Amino acid sequence: MIRTALAKAAISRTRHWPTWARYAATTAIVAAIFLLRRAADPILPPGYPYLLAFVAVLLSAVLFNHASGLLATGLSALLADWFYLPPVGSVAVQNQGDVVGLGLFAAVGATISLTVEALHRALADLQRALDDRHQALADLARLNADLRRSERQRGLLLREFRHRTRNDLHSLIGLLRLRARAAPSEAAREGLREAAEHAAALARVHTHLAGGGADGDNAAVIDTRRFVEGLCADIVAAQMGEGLRPLALSVEAEAHTLDTERAVQLGLVLNEAVTNALKYAFPEDRPGTVRVRFAREEEEFVLTVADDGIGLPAEGELSAAPSAPPPHGSGLGTRLLRALAAQLRGSFSRYPGEGHRGTVAGLRFRAAPPGTPH
């Protein structure tokens, strides 16, 4: 392989010599080959004046170009004619057979020269194509490396942003709870406590986006199964304390990838729906079960939170209900859930469970990211 590379380098240099240098070298090669032929006359059979001349033609065409090969052909033909074809010492050709032989030699020499030149150009084109391919592969490798570095930097920035957001939310929660204790009225205290709970819900969502909810090294998407299961576990820990309440939470979530922007809204809907079920569906410590299901149905993601508690009136019944204090979760909570569903470009519904037992809260939104054609 080293010898081949050296030979290619040498031929590349000789083919770029000046014209006079190539022609002078061609003349020297023809002369050397002819002298070798003359020295071998005693051992070579008569009648083959062009036997070694083809070597001179081939070397000239390979080392230089087709013009040098043609020059070698012409010089070799003249030397053979002068020294071997009768009448010797003259460029005239006496025999018709010698004329045919001389013509054939010239034709074959020209063919060798042109064929070698065509092969050389084809090899040069192939080498250029290979060089271009290697350069393209090198450029692609550099681009991939730049993209990986950019993705890592973006992931680091996104995780740092979530970490700072989570810390800021915890500071806000502490401030709201402090203000709630110092509020002058029960309504103000209740409003501040509710605001603190919503901030705590958002903090839980960002905790899972920055931690177990992320899909591997890609901080821009989350795994829905880990995200939903982890968030439900946190909600239960926050609402049920040490598990003294006789409630059970069942979670069934399919694994899909979801961009983090929509995961925030999904997490807030999940938090609000599960929190409402745990807080209001089972008064007086009655036992029960809350079932959470997240799945893909055709082109939509569907989140369902169902409980077997005391139940709430259906959404359509609220406007026709008599003027009385509405049940917990049927006013601001419903408007919040609808607003979050609208941000997802989806829909939220709440209706009684089977046999009018318990309540079912459902969220539907398109599985494909916004802007993706149907």
VOGU-3710 file (C-alpha; in Angstrom, 3 decimals, decimal comma):
1> mirtalakaa> 0,000/0,000/0,000  2,885/2,360/0,799  4,539/1,562/-2,539  1,271/2,201/-4,378  0,862/5,553/-2,637  4,442/6,520/-3,515  3,940/5,506/-7,151  0,711/7,545/-7,342  2,475/10,566/-5,863  5,383/10,223/-8,332
11> isrtrhwptw> 3,058/9,923/-11,342  1,034/12,888/-10,123  4,218/14,997/-10,055  5,542/13,877/-13,471  2,202/14,554/-15,168  2,461/18,170/-13,988  5,917/18,762/-15,413  6,261/21,473/-18,069  5,597/20,366/-21,642  9,243/20,588/-22,701
21> aryaattaiv> 10,300/18,472/-19,710  7,692/15,790/-20,496  8,727/15,635/-24,140  12,443/15,533/-23,260  11,830/12,705/-20,788  9,731/10,857/-23,395  12,583/11,145/-25,907  15,007/9,802/-23,286  12,735/6,845/-22,535  12,361/5,999/-26,229
31> aaifllrraa> 16,124/6,234/-26,699  16,810/4,022/-23,682  14,325/1,382/-24,794  15,711/1,463/-28,338  19,299/1,017/-27,094  18,098/-1,894/-24,983  16,464/-3,359/-28,100  19,675/-2,959/-30,084  21,664/-4,622/-27,325  19,241/-7,550/-27,327
41> dpilppgypy> 19,365/-8,068/-31,105  21,638/-11,157/-30,862  19,151/-13,013/-28,665  15,853/-11,766/-30,135  14,315/-13,373/-33,224  14,377/-11,225/-36,388  11,226/-9,607/-37,676  10,049/-7,939/-34,442  11,277/-4,351/-34,635  8,492/-3,034/-32,396
51> llafvavlls> 8,803/-5,617/-29,624  10,124/-3,304/-26,895  8,772/-0,079/-28,395  5,391/-0,708/-26,764  7,120/-0,450/-23,382  8,326/3,053/-24,232  4,822/4,060/-25,399  3,187/2,674/-22,265  5,701/4,285/-19,870  5,403/7,663/-21,580
61> avlfnhasgl> 1,594/7,575/-21,523  1,491/6,532/-17,860  4,176/8,902/-16,547  3,148/11,941/-18,573  0,047/12,049/-20,790  -1,416/10,870/-24,069  0,596/13,473/-26,030  3,811/11,971/-24,691  2,518/8,502/-25,567  1,816/9,635/-29,134
71> latglsalla> 5,280/11,210/-29,304  6,835/7,940/-28,096  4,844/6,076/-30,751  6,100/8,368/-33,524  9,745/8,304/-32,370  9,711/4,523/-31,959  8,204/4,123/-35,440  10,911/6,340/-36,979  13,717/4,450/-35,211  12,312/1,065/-36,228
81> dwfylppvgs> 11,897/2,263/-39,790  15,404/3,718/-39,986  17,266/0,826/-38,348  15,184/-2,278/-39,113  12,935/-1,847/-42,152  14,515/-2,122/-45,577  16,018/-0,088/-46,990  17,938/0,351/-43,720  19,136/3,890/-43,114  16,163/5,464/-44,823
91> vavqnqgdvv> 12,646/6,491/-43,741  11,253/5,020/-46,938  9,525/1,630/-46,578  10,144/-0,881/-49,334  7,795/-3,758/-48,456  4,018/-3,389/-48,382  3,911/-5,769/-45,439  6,263/-3,464/-43,517  3,964/-0,529/-44,296  1,029/-2,445/-42,819
101> glglfaavga> 3,088/-3,430/-39,766  4,245/0,139/-39,248  0,669/1,398/-39,527  -0,566/-1,210/-37,057  2,169/-0,242/-34,596  1,202/3,415/-34,881  -2,499/2,572/-34,410  -1,848/0,331/-31,411  0,517/2,879/-29,859  -2,072/5,643/-30,269
111> tisltvealh> -4,761/3,378/-28,800  -2,554/2,560/-25,805  -1,837/6,254/-25,226  -5,480/7,315/-25,422  -6,682/4,366/-23,315  -4,133/5,079/-20,584  -5,183/8,754/-20,596  -8,865/7,814/-20,306  -8,110/5,452/-17,413  -6,052/8,122/-15,703
121> raladlqral> -8,852/10,680/-15,989  -11,400/8,169/-14,736  -9,186/7,367/-11,739  -8,665/11,082/-11,107  -12,435/11,671/-11,181  -12,956/8,734/-8,836  -10,299/10,051/-6,461  -11,918/13,484/-6,463  -15,288/11,905/-5,757  -13,783/9,906/-2,880
131> ddrhqaladl> -12,100/13,031/-1,521  -15,383/14,938/-1,750  -17,158/12,069/0,020  -14,563/11,973/2,791  -14,824/15,737/3,159  -18,615/15,523/3,309  -18,404/12,774/5,929  -15,934/14,841/7,936  -18,211/17,889/7,695  -21,183/15,759/8,746
141> arlnadlrrs> -19,249/14,369/11,707  -18,324/17,897/12,798  -21,938/19,002/12,380  -23,168/16,047/14,455  -20,621/16,857/17,153  -21,751/20,496/17,165  -25,388/19,418/17,386  -24,625/17,064/20,284  -22,775/19,844/22,118  -25,644/22,225/21,441
151> erqrglllre> -28,170/19,655/22,670  -26,179/19,061/25,843  -25,912/22,792/26,479  -29,622/23,227/25,850  -30,402/20,398/28,252  -28,170/21,917/30,915  -29,791/25,320/30,496  -33,264/23,804/30,619  -32,484/21,820/33,763  -30,956/24,903/35,366
161> frhrtrndlh> -34,071/26,904/34,469  -36,335/24,258/36,024  -34,176/24,107/39,111  -34,366/27,878/39,550  -38,102/27,866/38,806  -38,658/25,171/41,423  -36,677/27,125/44,024  -38,568/30,322/43,214  -41,888/28,499/43,521  -40,920/27,107/46,924
171> sligllrlra> -40,045/30,614/48,047  -43,425/31,818/46,783  -45,218/28,972/48,588  -43,546/29,878/51,850  -44,453/33,547/51,389  -48,104/32,755/50,587  -48,445/30,495/53,628  -46,858/33,145/55,817  -49,285/35,744/54,457  -52,193/33,347/54,989
181> raapseaare> -51,409/33,037/58,690  -51,337/36,816/59,013  -54,445/37,499/56,874  -57,212/39,459/58,658  -60,139/37,321/57,409  -60,912/33,664/56,834  -61,708/34,307/53,149  -58,323/35,917/52,616  -56,597/33,083/54,444  -58,435/30,494/52,344
191> glreaaehaa> -57,557/32,328/49,124  -53,882/32,546/50,018  -53,779/28,879/51,059  -55,390/27,883/47,745  -52,843/29,985/45,849  -50,066/28,268/47,802  -51,484/24,861/46,848  -51,499/25,789/43,149  -47,923/27,014/43,415  -47,015/23,746/45,160
201> alarvhthla> -48,648/21,827/42,284  -46,554/23,736/39,758  -43,431/23,080/41,839  -44,197/19,333/41,845  -44,575/19,394/38,056  -41,212/21,121/37,592  -39,594/18,698/40,047  -40,589/15,773/37,843  -39,640/17,569/34,648  -36,157/18,135/36,063
211> gggadgdnaa> -35,882/14,656/37,526  -37,454/11,296/36,781  -39,880/12,568/34,178  -37,194/13,422/31,643  -36,744/11,013/28,762  -33,085/9,970/29,075  -30,652/12,716/28,102  -33,290/14,594/26,127  -34,526/17,313/28,456  -37,041/18,569/25,876
221> vidtrrfveg> -39,418/15,593/26,203  -40,734/13,481/29,050  -41,814/9,889/29,445  -45,522/10,056/30,267  -45,605/6,860/32,330  -42,849/7,928/34,732  -44,176/11,478/34,815  -47,791/10,539/35,655  -46,848/7,820/38,165  -44,285/10,016/39,943
231> lcadivaaqm> -46,590/13,034/40,096  -49,463/10,936/41,481  -47,162/9,545/44,179  -46,210/13,089/45,198  -49,861/14,209/45,274  -50,812/11,291/47,512  -47,911/12,052/49,853  -48,984/15,703/50,047  -52,724/15,081/50,490  -52,805/11,868/52,532
241> geglrplals> -49,812/12,381/54,820  -48,683/9,091/56,326  -51,473/7,137/54,672  -53,898/7,327/57,615  -56,880/8,012/55,347  -58,552/4,853/53,969  -58,051/5,844/50,337  -56,299/4,100/47,481  -54,883/5,616/44,316  -54,605/3,375/41,256
251> veaeahtldt> -52,455/4,638/38,370  -52,358/3,173/34,860  -50,256/5,177/32,416  -48,923/4,306/28,990  -45,379/5,254/28,023  -45,300/7,968/25,369  -43,052/10,942/24,712  -44,466/14,408/25,327  -42,800/17,790/24,980  -42,208/19,512/28,307
261> eravqlglvl> -44,257/22,585/27,401  -47,435/20,518/27,188  -46,308/18,328/30,081  -46,622/21,343/32,396  -50,320/21,776/31,517  -50,913/18,025/31,740  -49,302/17,917/35,181  -51,385/20,833/36,444  -54,622/19,222/35,207  -53,621/15,915/36,798
271> neavtnalky> -52,740/17,623/40,074  -56,002/19,605/40,208  -58,221/16,646/39,310  -56,566/14,175/41,705  -56,376/16,756/44,522  -60,083/17,576/44,140  -60,975/13,876/44,271  -58,860/13,236/47,362  -60,066/16,352/49,197  -63,777/16,463/48,377
281> afpedrpgtv> -65,027/13,081/47,125  -64,557/11,249/50,437  -65,745/13,386/53,352  -65,646/12,219/56,950  -62,780/9,810/56,199  -64,948/7,426/54,224  -62,958/4,819/52,221  -62,658/4,886/48,482  -60,481/4,625/45,388  -59,238/7,146/42,861
291> rvrfareeee> -58,244/5,717/39,494  -55,938/7,597/37,132  -55,509/6,488/33,536  -53,392/8,051/30,790  -53,450/6,517/27,322  -53,403/7,297/23,647  -56,647/6,765/21,745  -56,056/7,091/18,008  -54,752/10,660/17,491  -55,440/11,929/21,020
301> fvltvaddgi> -53,975/11,608/24,498  -56,653/10,955/27,129  -56,292/11,545/30,877  -59,054/10,185/33,100  -59,376/10,680/36,873  -62,286/8,687/38,306  -63,361/8,281/41,934  -66,107/6,281/43,662  -66,891/9,000/46,193  -70,022/11,043/46,864
311> glpaegelsa> -69,999/12,529/43,374  -70,448/16,012/41,995  -73,164/17,373/39,706  -72,397/17,191/35,996  -71,104/20,378/34,396  -74,354/20,939/32,530  -76,341/20,795/35,766  -74,430/23,623/37,437  -76,040/26,454/35,451  -79,572/25,111/36,136
321> apsappphgs> -78,946/24,341/39,782  -80,862/26,321/42,446  -79,102/29,238/44,060  -77,148/27,506/46,766  -73,463/27,264/47,649  -71,892/25,050/44,961  -69,932/21,981/46,002  -66,208/22,279/46,367  -64,400/21,966/43,042  -67,349/22,943/40,859
331> glgtrllral> -66,448/26,612/40,373  -62,919/28,014/40,197  -61,384/24,544/39,930  -63,490/23,704/36,876  -62,656/27,029/35,201  -58,968/26,407/35,893  -59,125/22,941/34,375  -60,909/24,242/31,302  -58,318/27,007/30,900  -55,487/24,459/31,112
341> aaqlrgsfsr> -57,263/22,238/28,560  -57,591/25,238/26,244  -53,834/25,856/26,496  -53,381/22,262/25,327  -55,904/22,925/22,519  -57,976/20,139/23,988  -61,147/19,728/25,996  -62,013/19,028/29,638  -65,175/17,316/30,808  -66,549/16,185/34,169
351> ypgeghrgtv> -69,455/13,819/34,565  -70,862/11,237/37,045  -69,359/7,774/37,080  -71,121/4,515/36,289  -74,421/4,221/38,091  -74,081/7,904/39,104  -71,479/6,839/41,616  -68,476/9,067/41,983  -67,111/11,546/39,463  -65,056/11,218/36,300
361> aglrfraapp> -62,815/14,055/35,107  -61,504/13,696/31,561  -58,923/15,601/29,509  -58,415/15,090/25,780  -55,797/16,758/23,612  -54,103/16,054/20,329  -51,099/13,719/20,570  -49,137/15,497/17,842  -47,414/18,763/18,858  -49,145/22,023/17,879
371> gtph> -48,403/23,051/14,324  -48,114/19,470/13,078  -50,455/18,841/10,108  -53,293/16,397/10,630
//
